[in-house]
């Protein structure tokens, strides 16, 4: 191996290490996620919305005395990325 090859290998190893650190930090990263959705249906259990992956979820609204309607656009929040805590937090 020449000097240039060793230098390129060294740079590639550094880049791999940096990528590994970034990958590890993003998989454990926890933060609130807020995004827009739409109310597809209203049931006695809550509002059926689409989550950020396109799956239907039944959620509650955290805004007291707010009358929401089907096909209304809303803001949805997943606190710390937890889908169990998913709720409507605003109206678009």
N, CA, C and O atoms as CSV, one atom per row, in Angstrom:
chain,resi,resn,atom,element,x,y,z
A,1,UNK,N,N,0.833,-1.175,0.000
A,1,UNK,CA,C,0.000,0.000,0.000
A,1,UNK,C,C,0.881,1.242,0.000
A,1,UNK,O,O,1.869,1.320,0.730
A,2,UNK,N,N,0.505,2.213,-0.833
A,2,UNK,CA,C,1.276,3.441,-0.877
A,2,UNK,C,C,0.806,4.413,0.178
A,2,UNK,O,O,-0.159,4.155,0.897
A,3,UNK,N,N,1.502,5.539,0.263
A,3,UNK,CA,C,1.167,6.564,1.253
A,3,UNK,C,C,-0.223,7.151,0.991
A,3,UNK,O,O,-0.960,7.467,1.925
A,4,UNK,N,N,-0.568,7.290,-0.287
A,4,UNK,CA,C,-1.875,7.847,-0.632
A,4,UNK,C,C,-2.986,6.896,-0.206
A,4,UNK,O,O,-4.011,7.337,0.314
A,5,UNK,N,N,-2.793,5.584,-0.420
A,5,UNK,CA,C,-3.794,4.589,-0.030
A,5,UNK,C,C,-4.004,4.589,1.478
A,5,UNK,O,O,-5.141,4.496,1.941
A,6,UNK,N,N,-2.926,4.691,2.251
A,6,UNK,CA,C,-3.037,4.711,3.708
A,6,UNK,C,C,-3.793,5.953,4.165
A,6,UNK,O,O,-4.600,5.895,5.092
A,7,UNK,N,N,-3.521,7.077,3.501
A,7,UNK,CA,C,-4.188,8.320,3.859
A,7,UNK,C,C,-5.696,8.215,3.568
A,7,UNK,O,O,-6.510,8.659,4.377
A,8,UNK,N,N,-6.065,7.637,2.433
A,8,UNK,CA,C,-7.471,7.470,2.074
A,8,UNK,C,C,-8.167,6.520,3.048
A,8,UNK,O,O,-9.301,6.770,3.455
A,9,UNK,N,N,-7.489,5.427,3.425
A,9,UNK,CA,C,-8.046,4.487,4.399
A,9,UNK,C,C,-8.304,5.181,5.722
A,9,UNK,O,O,-9.348,4.973,6.340
A,10,UNK,N,N,-7.374,5.995,6.156
A,10,UNK,CA,C,-7.485,6.728,7.409
A,10,UNK,C,C,-8.704,7.657,7.362
A,10,UNK,O,O,-9.470,7.724,8.323
A,11,UNK,N,N,-8.882,8.370,6.246
A,11,UNK,CA,C,-10.023,9.278,6.105
A,11,UNK,C,C,-11.336,8.498,6.112
A,11,UNK,O,O,-12.310,8.934,6.726
A,12,UNK,N,N,-11.371,7.368,5.446
A,12,UNK,CA,C,-12.580,6.556,5.417
A,12,UNK,C,C,-12.917,6.030,6.812
A,12,UNK,O,O,-14.088,5.981,7.190
A,13,UNK,N,N,-11.913,5.644,7.567
A,13,UNK,CA,C,-12.151,5.153,8.928
A,13,UNK,C,C,-12.697,6.261,9.823
A,13,UNK,O,O,-13.576,6.019,10.650
A,14,UNK,N,N,-12.181,7.460,9.659
A,14,UNK,CA,C,-12.689,8.599,10.439
A,14,UNK,C,C,-14.145,8.858,10.080
A,14,UNK,O,O,-14.979,9.056,10.965
A,15,UNK,N,N,-14.454,8.858,8.794
A,15,UNK,CA,C,-15.832,9.083,8.359
A,15,UNK,C,C,-16.768,7.986,8.868
A,15,UNK,O,O,-17.895,8.273,9.270
A,16,UNK,N,N,-16.315,6.743,8.854
A,16,UNK,CA,C,-17.127,5.639,9.379
A,16,UNK,C,C,-17.396,5.838,10.866
A,16,UNK,O,O,-18.514,5.622,11.334
A,17,UNK,N,N,-16.373,6.250,11.603
A,17,UNK,CA,C,-16.534,6.480,13.045
A,17,UNK,C,C,-17.534,7.588,13.320
A,17,UNK,O,O,-18.377,7.469,14.209
A,18,UNK,N,N,-17.436,8.667,12.553
A,18,UNK,CA,C,-18.370,9.781,12.728
A,18,UNK,C,C,-19.786,9.325,12.410
A,18,UNK,O,O,-20.723,9.653,13.137
A,19,UNK,N,N,-19.949,8.564,11.320
A,19,UNK,CA,C,-21.271,8.073,10.946
A,19,UNK,C,C,-21.849,7.165,12.022
A,19,UNK,O,O,-23.045,7.232,12.308
A,20,UNK,N,N,-21.026,6.327,12.615
A,20,UNK,CA,C,-21.471,5.437,13.691
A,20,UNK,C,C,-21.962,6.251,14.884
A,20,UNK,O,O,-22.999,5.928,15.463
A,21,UNK,N,N,-21.230,7.306,15.262
A,21,UNK,CA,C,-21.639,8.152,16.387
A,21,UNK,C,C,-22.960,8.852,16.087
A,21,UNK,O,O,-23.827,8.934,16.957
A,22,UNK,N,N,-23.123,9.356,14.869
A,22,UNK,CA,C,-24.368,10.029,14.487
A,22,UNK,C,C,-25.526,9.042,14.524
A,22,UNK,O,O,-26.592,9.362,15.050
A,23,UNK,N,N,-25.333,7.849,13.975
A,23,UNK,CA,C,-26.387,6.829,13.972
A,23,UNK,C,C,-26.812,6.471,15.391
A,23,UNK,O,O,-28.005,6.345,15.668
A,24,UNK,N,N,-25.855,6.308,16.280
A,24,UNK,CA,C,-26.176,5.940,17.664
A,24,UNK,C,C,-26.924,7.058,18.372
A,24,UNK,O,O,-27.848,6.794,19.141
A,25,UNK,N,N,-26.540,8.296,18.123
A,25,UNK,CA,C,-27.200,9.395,18.824
A,25,UNK,C,C,-28.609,9.628,18.298
A,25,UNK,O,O,-29.480,10.037,19.064
A,26,UNK,N,N,-28.860,9.383,17.021
A,26,UNK,CA,C,-30.208,9.599,16.499
A,26,UNK,C,C,-31.169,8.487,16.904
A,26,UNK,O,O,-32.371,8.732,16.998
A,27,UNK,N,N,-30.684,7.284,17.145
A,27,UNK,CA,C,-31.586,6.203,17.548
A,27,UNK,C,C,-32.043,6.363,18.991
A,27,UNK,O,O,-33.122,5.888,19.345
A,28,UNK,N,N,-31.260,7.011,19.819
A,28,UNK,CA,C,-31.645,7.203,21.212
A,28,UNK,C,C,-32.194,8.607,21.473
A,28,UNK,O,O,-32.554,8.924,22.607
A,29,UNK,N,N,-32.262,9.437,20.457
A,29,UNK,CA,C,-32.727,10.811,20.601
A,29,UNK,C,C,-34.220,10.836,20.893
A,29,UNK,O,O,-35.008,10.225,20.172
A,30,UNK,N,N,-34.604,11.534,21.937
A,30,UNK,CA,C,-36.017,11.659,22.318
A,30,UNK,C,C,-36.384,13.139,22.361
A,30,UNK,O,O,-35.720,13.939,23.020
A,31,UNK,N,N,-37.441,13.486,21.655
A,31,UNK,CA,C,-37.937,14.863,21.662
A,31,UNK,C,C,-39.405,14.841,21.274
A,31,UNK,O,O,-39.884,13.884,20.665
A,32,UNK,N,N,-40.112,15.899,21.630
A,32,UNK,CA,C,-41.503,16.026,21.202
A,32,UNK,C,C,-41.532,16.133,19.677
A,32,UNK,O,O,-40.692,16.801,19.075
A,33,UNK,N,N,-42.495,15.474,19.074
A,33,UNK,CA,C,-42.695,15.575,17.625
A,33,UNK,C,C,-44.078,16.142,17.402
A,33,UNK,O,O,-45.065,15.574,17.870
A,34,UNK,N,N,-44.165,17.241,16.701
A,34,UNK,CA,C,-45.445,17.863,16.381
A,34,UNK,C,C,-45.568,17.946,14.873
A,34,UNK,O,O,-44.642,18.375,14.186
A,35,UNK,N,N,-46.718,17.532,14.363
A,35,UNK,CA,C,-46.925,17.555,12.918
A,35,UNK,C,C,-48.415,17.714,12.625
A,35,UNK,O,O,-49.256,17.543,13.508
A,36,UNK,N,N,-48.728,18.043,11.372
A,36,UNK,CA,C,-50.115,18.218,10.961
A,36,UNK,C,C,-50.745,16.883,10.619
A,36,UNK,O,O,-50.084,15.970,10.124
A,37,UNK,N,N,-52.035,16.791,10.892
A,37,UNK,CA,C,-52.798,15.612,10.532
A,37,UNK,C,C,-54.218,16.055,10.208
A,37,UNK,O,O,-54.516,17.249,10.165
A,38,UNK,N,N,-55.078,15.088,9.986
A,38,UNK,CA,C,-56.476,15.374,9.676
A,38,UNK,C,C,-57.358,14.418,10.476
A,38,UNK,O,O,-57.007,13.255,10.672
A,39,UNK,N,N,-58.494,14.914,10.932
A,39,UNK,CA,C,-59.439,14.067,11.660
A,39,UNK,C,C,-60.245,13.284,10.631
A,39,UNK,O,O,-61.006,13.864,9.855
A,40,UNK,N,N,-60.079,11.990,10.628
A,40,UNK,CA,C,-60.800,11.151,9.680
A,40,UNK,C,C,-62.199,10.813,10.176
A,40,UNK,O,O,-63.154,10.752,9.402
A,41,UNK,N,N,-62.299,10.595,11.488
A,41,UNK,CA,C,-63.576,10.155,12.063
A,41,UNK,C,C,-63.610,10.554,13.533
A,41,UNK,O,O,-62.565,10.718,14.163
A,42,UNK,N,N,-64.806,10.708,14.071
A,42,UNK,CA,C,-64.979,10.988,15.500
A,42,UNK,C,C,-65.765,9.835,16.095
A,42,UNK,O,O,-66.846,9.498,15.613
A,43,UNK,N,N,-65.216,9.223,17.157
A,43,UNK,CA,C,-65.864,8.093,17.820
A,43,UNK,C,C,-66.017,8.419,19.305
A,43,UNK,O,O,-65.443,9.399,19.780
A,44,UNK,N,N,-66.781,7.610,20.046
A,44,UNK,CA,C,-66.887,7.831,21.497
A,44,UNK,C,C,-65.525,7.710,22.204
A,44,UNK,O,O,-65.334,8.293,23.272
A,45,UNK,N,N,-64.588,6.966,21.624
A,45,UNK,CA,C,-63.267,6.799,22.244
A,45,UNK,C,C,-62.320,7.953,21.948
A,45,UNK,O,O,-61.316,8.119,22.640
A,46,UNK,N,N,-62.624,8.751,20.931
A,46,UNK,CA,C,-61.754,9.873,20.594
A,46,UNK,C,C,-61.774,10.182,19.105
A,46,UNK,O,O,-62.692,9.792,18.383
A,47,UNK,N,N,-60.756,10.883,18.668
A,47,UNK,CA,C,-60.642,11.305,17.284
A,47,UNK,C,C,-59.703,10.355,16.539
A,47,UNK,O,O,-58.621,10.033,17.031
A,48,UNK,N,N,-60.112,9.917,15.372
A,48,UNK,CA,C,-59.244,9.056,14.569
A,48,UNK,C,C,-58.497,9.948,13.593
A,48,UNK,O,O,-59.095,10.630,12.760
A,49,UNK,N,N,-57.173,9.926,13.717
A,49,UNK,CA,C,-56.303,10.752,12.876
A,49,UNK,C,C,-55.290,9.837,12.190
A,49,UNK,O,O,-55.205,8.646,12.490
A,50,UNK,N,N,-54.537,10.407,11.279
A,50,UNK,CA,C,-53.422,9.690,10.665
A,50,UNK,C,C,-52.142,10.136,11.344
A,50,UNK,O,O,-51.886,11.334,11.464
A,51,UNK,N,N,-51.329,9.179,11.793
A,51,UNK,CA,C,-50.043,9.564,12.385
A,51,UNK,C,C,-49.045,9.859,11.267
A,51,UNK,O,O,-49.400,9.812,10.089
A,52,UNK,N,N,-47.812,10.159,11.627
A,52,UNK,CA,C,-46.826,10.563,10.626
A,52,UNK,C,C,-46.387,9.433,9.695
A,52,UNK,O,O,-45.693,9.681,8.710
A,53,UNK,N,N,-46.784,8.198,9.997
A,53,UNK,CA,C,-46.475,7.079,9.096
A,53,UNK,C,C,-47.677,6.713,8.235
A,53,UNK,O,O,-47.587,5.821,7.392
A,54,UNK,N,N,-48.813,7.401,8.441
A,54,UNK,CA,C,-50.014,7.125,7.665
A,54,UNK,C,C,-50.955,6.129,8.316
A,54,UNK,O,O,-51.970,5.767,7.720
A,55,UNK,N,N,-50.644,5.675,9.525
A,55,UNK,CA,C,-51.501,4.728,10.246
A,55,UNK,C,C,-52.584,5.492,11.006
A,55,UNK,O,O,-52.358,6.606,11.479
A,56,UNK,N,N,-53.754,4.881,11.113
A,56,UNK,CA,C,-54.835,5.498,11.873
A,56,UNK,C,C,-54.603,5.301,13.359
A,56,UNK,O,O,-54.229,4.216,13.805
A,57,UNK,N,N,-54.828,6.352,14.113
A,57,UNK,CA,C,-54.690,6.311,15.582
A,57,UNK,C,C,-55.888,7.013,16.198
A,57,UNK,O,O,-56.385,8.003,15.661
A,58,UNK,N,N,-56.345,6.496,17.324
A,58,UNK,CA,C,-57.396,7.152,18.090
A,58,UNK,C,C,-56.730,7.969,19.178
A,58,UNK,O,O,-55.986,7.435,20.001
A,59,UNK,N,N,-57.001,9.278,19.180
A,59,UNK,CA,C,-56.333,10.180,20.125
A,59,UNK,C,C,-57.362,11.083,20.793
A,59,UNK,O,O,-58.511,11.175,20.361
A,60,UNK,N,N,-56.926,11.737,21.842
A,60,UNK,CA,C,-57.734,12.721,22.558
A,60,UNK,C,C,-57.240,14.118,22.194
A,60,UNK,O,O,-56.143,14.287,21.663
A,61,UNK,N,N,-58.062,15.099,22.485
A,61,UNK,CA,C,-57.681,16.499,22.282
A,61,UNK,C,C,-57.381,17.103,23.657
A,61,UNK,O,O,-58.155,16.922,24.597
A,62,UNK,N,N,-56.267,17.813,23.772
A,62,UNK,CA,C,-55.893,18.382,25.069
A,62,UNK,C,C,-56.431,19.801,25.261
A,62,UNK,O,O,-56.178,20.422,26.294
A,63,UNK,N,N,-57.173,20.321,24.272
A,63,UNK,CA,C,-57.713,21.677,24.376
A,63,UNK,C,C,-59.157,21.589,24.879
A,63,UNK,O,O,-60.017,21.043,24.188
A,64,UNK,N,N,-59.430,22.119,26.069
A,64,UNK,CA,C,-60.772,22.011,26.647
A,64,UNK,C,C,-61.819,22.781,25.830
A,64,UNK,O,O,-61.538,23.842,25.273
A,65,UNK,N,N,-63.011,22.226,25.775
A,65,UNK,CA,C,-64.186,22.859,25.145
A,65,UNK,C,C,-63.980,23.217,23.674
A,65,UNK,O,O,-64.563,24.185,23.187
A,66,UNK,N,N,-63.175,22.464,22.979
A,66,UNK,CA,C,-62.952,22.706,21.553
A,66,UNK,C,C,-63.779,21.709,20.756
A,66,UNK,O,O,-63.680,20.501,20.972
A,67,UNK,N,N,-64.583,22.202,19.850
A,67,UNK,CA,C,-65.404,21.338,18.995
A,67,UNK,C,C,-64.673,21.096,17.687
A,67,UNK,O,O,-64.492,22.013,16.886
A,68,UNK,N,N,-64.258,19.863,17.479
A,68,UNK,CA,C,-63.562,19.498,16.254
A,68,UNK,C,C,-64.506,18.749,15.337
A,68,UNK,O,O,-65.466,18.129,15.796
A,69,UNK,N,N,-64.233,18.804,14.029
A,69,UNK,CA,C,-65.091,18.158,13.037
A,69,UNK,C,C,-64.271,17.212,12.181
A,69,UNK,O,O,-63.048,17.329,12.102
A,70,UNK,N,N,-64.953,16.276,11.543
A,70,UNK,CA,C,-64.282,15.381,10.607
A,70,UNK,C,C,-63.689,16.206,9.463
A,70,UNK,O,O,-64.248,17.224,9.056
A,71,UNK,N,N,-62.561,15.750,8.962
A,71,UNK,CA,C,-61.806,16.372,7.872
A,71,UNK,C,C,-61.154,17.704,8.272
A,71,UNK,O,O,-60.654,18.432,7.414
A,72,UNK,N,N,-61.159,18.018,9.558
A,72,UNK,CA,C,-60.498,19.230,10.036
A,72,UNK,C,C,-59.013,18.948,10.208
A,72,UNK,O,O,-58.628,17.876,10.674
A,73,UNK,N,N,-58.178,19.916,9.829
A,73,UNK,CA,C,-56.737,19.760,9.973
A,73,UNK,C,C,-56.328,20.196,11.376
A,73,UNK,O,O,-56.756,21.240,11.869
A,74,UNK,N,N,-55.494,19.380,12.004
A,74,UNK,CA,C,-55.081,19.634,13.386
A,74,UNK,C,C,-53.573,19.424,13.532
A,74,UNK,O,O,-52.924,18.804,12.690
A,75,UNK,N,N,-53.049,19.956,14.618
A,75,UNK,CA,C,-51.667,19.679,15.022
A,75,UNK,C,C,-51.699,18.519,16.010
A,75,UNK,O,O,-52.522,18.497,16.924
A,76,UNK,N,N,-50.811,17.568,15.825
A,76,UNK,CA,C,-50.741,16.394,16.686
A,76,UNK,C,C,-49.341,16.343,17.299
A,76,UNK,O,O,-48.344,16.593,16.621
A,77,UNK,N,N,-49.283,16.014,18.589
A,77,UNK,CA,C,-47.989,15.949,19.276
A,77,UNK,C,C,-47.765,14.569,19.865
A,77,UNK,O,O,-48.650,13.989,20.494
A,78,UNK,N,N,-46.551,14.053,19.646
A,78,UNK,CA,C,-46.111,12.807,20.290
A,78,UNK,C,C,-45.031,13.214,21.292
A,78,UNK,O,O,-43.885,13.439,20.901
A,79,UNK,N,N,-45.377,13.313,22.581
A,79,UNK,CA,C,-44.396,13.759,23.568
A,79,UNK,C,C,-43.237,12.768,23.700
A,79,UNK,O,O,-43.438,11.577,23.932
A,80,UNK,N,N,-42.047,13.283,23.549
A,80,UNK,CA,C,-40.810,12.488,23.628
A,80,UNK,C,C,-40.848,11.300,22.662
A,80,UNK,O,O,-40.253,10.256,22.926
A,81,UNK,N,N,-41.560,11.474,21.529
A,81,UNK,CA,C,-41.634,10.428,20.522
A,81,UNK,C,C,-42.508,9.244,20.907
A,81,UNK,O,O,-42.512,8.229,20.211
A,82,UNK,N,N,-43.253,9.358,22.015
A,82,UNK,CA,C,-44.068,8.258,22.524
A,82,UNK,C,C,-45.452,8.277,21.874
A,82,UNK,O,O,-46.246,9.181,22.132
A,83,UNK,N,N,-45.741,7.288,21.040
A,83,UNK,CA,C,-47.039,7.235,20.362
A,83,UNK,C,C,-48.194,6.983,21.316
A,83,UNK,O,O,-49.336,7.298,20.983
A,84,UNK,N,N,-47.934,6.424,22.489
A,84,UNK,CA,C,-49.007,6.204,23.466
A,84,UNK,C,C,-49.545,7.529,24.004
A,84,UNK,O,O,-50.700,7.609,24.420
A,85,UNK,N,N,-48.721,8.552,23.995
A,85,UNK,CA,C,-49.133,9.869,24.476
A,85,UNK,C,C,-49.583,10.804,23.373
A,85,UNK,O,O,-49.779,11.993,23.622
A,86,UNK,N,N,-49.751,10.300,22.164
A,86,UNK,CA,C,-50.161,11.095,21.018
A,86,UNK,C,C,-51.476,11.802,21.305
A,86,UNK,O,O,-52.425,11.179,21.781
A,87,UNK,N,N,-51.542,13.107,21.017
A,87,UNK,CA,C,-52.763,13.875,21.272
A,87,UNK,C,C,-52.851,15.071,20.333
A,87,UNK,O,O,-51.852,15.500,19.756
A,88,UNK,N,N,-54.050,15.595,20.192
A,88,UNK,CA,C,-54.265,16.806,19.393
A,88,UNK,C,C,-53.909,17.993,20.270
A,88,UNK,O,O,-54.402,18.113,21.391
A,89,UNK,N,N,-53.049,18.873,19.761
A,89,UNK,CA,C,-52.605,20.006,20.570
A,89,UNK,C,C,-52.930,21.357,19.941
A,89,UNK,O,O,-52.631,22.399,20.524
A,90,UNK,N,N,-53.537,21.346,18.761
A,90,UNK,CA,C,-53.880,22.614,18.131
A,90,UNK,C,C,-54.664,22.399,16.846
A,90,UNK,O,O,-54.821,21.277,16.364
A,91,UNK,N,N,-55.153,23.522,16.305
A,91,UNK,CA,C,-55.927,23.507,15.072
A,91,UNK,C,C,-55.132,24.269,14.029
A,91,UNK,O,O,-54.569,25.328,14.309
A,92,UNK,N,N,-55.091,23.719,12.822
A,92,UNK,CA,C,-54.346,24.378,11.736
A,92,UNK,C,C,-55.177,25.516,11.198
A,92,UNK,O,O,-54.748,26.212,10.277
